[in-house]
Amino acid sequence: MAGMKVKIRRAEDKKTRWELYSNRRGEFEQRVPAGKHDYVISADTRSYKLPHGQRFGPAPEVTVHVENNERADTGLHLK
């Protein structure tokens, strides 16, 4: 979805470290520091309203493991 707010944090942290919005194709990217870490990515579905006033279900979360300086592709599925 275009314009969806995405939040990213390290798995061991409670506080969001990065907030960004998906582009017109529903994609987003964020560079994170090199190293071995797990990151939790979630969509802020509260900030998005569907055309008929409907809302999305609970915000999906996905954990991504990054090793060193690699690229990790993932996706979030909205309900």
SERO-94456 format. One record per atom (N, C-alpha, C): residue in three letters; atom name; x negated, y negated, z negated. Coordinates in pm, whole numbers, plus 50000, padded with zeros to 5 digits. Layout:
  type  atom     xx     yy     zz
   ALA    CA      X      Y      Z
...
# end
This chain:
  type  atom     xx     yy     zz
   MET     N  49917  50118  50000
   MET    CA  50000  50000  50000
   MET     C  49912  49876  50000
   ALA     N  49945  49786  50083
   ALA    CA  49872  49660  50091
   ALA     C  49903  49573  49969
   GLY     N  49803  49508  49916
   GLY    CA  49822  49414  49806
   GLY     C  49841  49477  49670
   MET     N  49812  49605  49655
   MET    CA  49826  49672  49525
   MET     C  49703  49643  49440
   LYS     N  49726  49604  49314
   LYS    CA  49615  49578  49223
   LYS     C  49556  49712  49177
   VAL     N  49423  49723  49188
   VAL    CA  49351  49843  49149
   VAL     C  49257  49808  49035
   LYS     N  49254  49893  48932
   LYS    CA  49168  49870  48817
   LYS     C  49068  49984  48806
   ILE     N  48944  49949  48775
   ILE    CA  48838  50049  48763
   ILE     C  48763  50026  48632
   ARG     N  48736  50136  48562
   ARG    CA  48659  50129  48437
   ARG     C  48577  50256  48424
   ARG     N  48472  50250  48344
   ARG    CA  48397  50371  48312
   ARG     C  48486  50459  48224
   ALA     N  48474  50589  48239
   ALA    CA  48561  50681  48165
   ALA     C  48550  50664  48015
   GLU     N  48431  50630  47966
   GLU    CA  48413  50616  47820
   GLU     C  48461  50481  47768
   ASP     N  48494  50388  47856
   ASP    CA  48542  50256  47815
   ASP     C  48694  50251  47812
   LYS     N  48748  50164  47730
   LYS    CA  48892  50141  47725
   LYS     C  48932  50023  47812
   LYS     N  48840  49928  47826
   LYS    CA  48869  49803  47895
   LYS     C  48833  49813  48044
   THR     N  48919  49756  48128
   THR    CA  48895  49753  48272
   THR     C  48772  49668  48301
   ARG     N  48685  49718  48387
   ARG    CA  48563  49645  48422
   ARG     C  48580  49569  48553
   TRP     N  48654  49628  48651
   TRP    CA  48676  49564  48780
   TRP     C  48824  49567  48814
   GLU     N  48874  49457  48869
   GLU    CA  49010  49448  48922
   GLU     C  49001  49396  49064
   LEU     N  49070  49460  49156
   LEU    CA  49069  49417  49295
   LEU     C  49202  49454  49358
   TYR     N  49225  49408  49479
   TYR    CA  49350  49436  49550
   TYR     C  49321  49515  49677
   SER     N  49412  49605  49710
   SER    CA  49396  49681  49833
   SER     C  49417  49589  49953
   ASN     N  49351  49623  50064
   ASN    CA  49362  49541  50184
   ASN     C  49490  49574  50261
   ARG     N  49504  49520  50380
   ARG    CA  49628  49539  50457
   ARG     C  49651  49684  50497
   ARG     N  49545  49766  50491
   ARG    CA  49557  49908  50522
   ARG     C  49572  49992  50395
   GLY     N  49581  49927  50281
   GLY    CA  49595  49999  50155
   GLY     C  49464  50053  50101
   GLU     N  49352  50006  50155
   GLU    CA  49220  50054  50114
   GLU     C  49152  49953  50023
   PHE     N  49060  50003  49943
   PHE    CA  48980  49916  49857
   PHE     C  48841  49975  49844
   GLU     N  48747  49892  49805
   GLU    CA  48611  49940  49779
   GLU     C  48550  49857  49667
   GLN     N  48464  49922  49592
   GLN    CA  48395  49854  49482
   GLN     C  48258  49918  49466
   ARG     N  48155  49837  49465
   ARG    CA  48021  49888  49436
   ARG     C  48006  49894  49284
   VAL     N  47953  50005  49238
   VAL    CA  47928  50023  49095
   VAL     C  47778  50043  49075
   PRO     N  47728  50019  48954
   PRO    CA  47585  50035  48929
   PRO     C  47539  50178  48958
   ALA     N  47419  50192  49013
   ALA    CA  47362  50324  49040
   ALA     C  47344  50399  48908
   GLY     N  47365  50527  48912
   GLY    CA  47351  50610  48793
   GLY     C  47458  50716  48789
   LYS     N  47450  50800  48690
   LYS    CA  47543  50912  48675
   LYS     C  47655  50870  48580
   HIS     N  47775  50846  48633
   HIS    CA  47888  50802  48551
   HIS     C  48019  50856  48607
   ASP     N  48117  50864  48519
   ASP    CA  48255  50892  48560
   ASP     C  48332  50762  48552
   TYR     N  48413  50736  48654
   TYR    CA  48495  50616  48659
   TYR     C  48641  50654  48671
   VAL     N  48727  50579  48603
   VAL    CA  48871  50599  48611
   VAL     C  48929  50488  48697
   ILE     N  49001  50527  48801
   ILE    CA  49062  50432  48893
   ILE     C  49213  50444  48879
   SER     N  49280  50330  48864
   SER    CA  49426  50332  48851
   SER     C  49487  50218  48931
   ALA     N  49612  50237  48968
   ALA    CA  49688  50133  49039
   ALA     C  49780  50065  48938
   ASP     N  49785  49934  48942
   ASP    CA  49875  49858  48854
   ASP     C  50010  49847  48924
   THR     N  50093  49948  48906
   THR    CA  50222  49952  48976
   THR     C  50322  49850  48919
   ARG     N  50297  49799  48800
   ARG    CA  50388  49699  48742
   ARG     C  50388  49569  48821
   SER     N  50277  49541  48890
   SER    CA  50265  49415  48964
   SER     C  50325  49423  49104
   TYR     N  50383  49536  49140
   TYR    CA  50433  49556  49277
   TYR     C  50579  49596  49273
   LYS     N  50661  49528  49351
   LYS    CA  50804  49560  49356
   LYS     C  50838  49603  49498
   LEU     N  50911  49711  49510
   LEU    CA  50954  49762  49641
   LEU     C  51067  49675  49696
   PRO     N  51093  49679  49827
   PRO    CA  51191  49591  49890
   PRO     C  51331  49591  49827
   HIS     N  51379  49704  49781
   HIS    CA  51516  49711  49726
   HIS     C  51519  49696  49574
   GLY     N  51415  49637  49519
   GLY    CA  51409  49614  49375
   GLY     C  51366  49735  49296
   GLN     N  51338  49846  49363
   GLN    CA  51294  49966  49294
   GLN     C  51151  49948  49245
   ARG     N  51115  50027  49148
   ARG    CA  50979  50023  49095
   ARG     C  50915  50161  49114
   PHE     N  50783  50162  49110
   PHE    CA  50711  50287  49116
   PHE     C  50719  50357  48982
   GLY     N  50685  50486  48981
   GLY    CA  50676  50562  48857
   GLY     C  50553  50520  48780
   PRO     N  50511  50600  48682
   PRO    CA  50393  50568  48602
   PRO     C  50269  50547  48690
   ALA     N  50181  50461  48645
   ALA    CA  50060  50429  48720
   ALA     C  49972  50553  48732
   PRO     N  49938  50592  48854
   PRO    CA  49850  50708  48870
   PRO     C  49706  50673  48834
   GLU     N  49633  50773  48787
   GLU    CA  49491  50756  48756
   GLU     C  49415  50871  48819
   VAL     N  49295  50842  48861
   VAL    CA  49206  50946  48913
   VAL     C  49066  50920  48857
   THR     N  48996  51027  48819
   THR    CA  48860  51016  48770
   THR     C  48764  51054  48882
   VAL     N  48664  50971  48904
   VAL    CA  48565  50993  49009
   VAL     C  48428  51002  48945
   HIS     N  48353  51106  48980
   HIS    CA  48218  51123  48929
   HIS     C  48119  51071  49035
   VAL     N  48029  50983  48993
   VAL    CA  47930  50926  49084
   VAL     C  47791  50966  49034
   GLU     N  47709  51017  49125
   GLU    CA  47570  51054  49094
   GLU     C  47478  50955  49163
   ASN     N  47393  50891  49089
   ASN    CA  47291  50801  49144
   ASN     C  47350  50691  49231
   ASN     N  47317  50689  49361
   ASN    CA  47359  50580  49448
   ASN     C  47445  50633  49564
   GLU     N  47529  50732  49536
   GLU    CA  47609  50792  49642
   GLU     C  47741  50721  49663
   ARG     N  47804  50750  49775
   ARG    CA  47936  50697  49805
   ARG     C  48040  50802  49768
   ALA     N  48147  50761  49704
   ALA    CA  48254  50852  49665
   ALA     C  48385  50800  49721
   ASP     N  48452  50881  49801
   ASP    CA  48583  50845  49856
   ASP     C  48690  50916  49774
   THR     N  48798  50844  49747
   THR    CA  48909  50902  49671
   THR     C  49038  50835  49713
   GLY     N  49148  50879  49659
   GLY    CA  49277  50818  49688
   GLY     C  49369  50825  49568
   LEU     N  49466  50736  49566
   LEU    CA  49570  50734  49462
   LEU     C  49703  50758  49532
   HIS     N  49783  50845  49478
   HIS    CA  49914  50874  49536
   HIS     C  50023  50814  49447
   LEU     N  50101  50723  49505
   LEU    CA  50206  50654  49432
   LEU     C  50338  50728  49446
   LYS     N  50418  50729  49338
   LYS    CA  50550  50795  49341
   LYS     C  50659  50696  49319
# end
